[in-house]
Amino acid sequence: MSMLRRNPQVIWDVVDGVMVLCHTASNTFFELNQTGALVWGMCDGSVVEAVVEHLRGAYPHEDRNQVAIDVRNIILALEEARLLEVGSD
């Protein structure tokens, strides 16, 4: 299983209702939408499958498969931006 951990070089806060992340090494800022913020909030050692299930619960009227795809795409984007570390347990 893949565990999700925030990059320790990233700081974050909510500004005017928007989750803002800063990668301190590159001084690059990122904004997350509500779904991205929910995913980010679980990147504390959670496994991908737990994040998917949590988001399925948060969006019960959405297609379960689409929620899984969206969560995995958010995780991939966060990883590619070096905001998130994905590793095995």
Secondary structure, 3 states (H helix, E strand, C coil): CEEEEECCCEEEEEECCEEEEEECCCCEEEEECHHHHHHHHCCEEEEHHHHHHHHHHHCCCCCHHHHHHHHHHHHHHHHHCCCEEEEEC
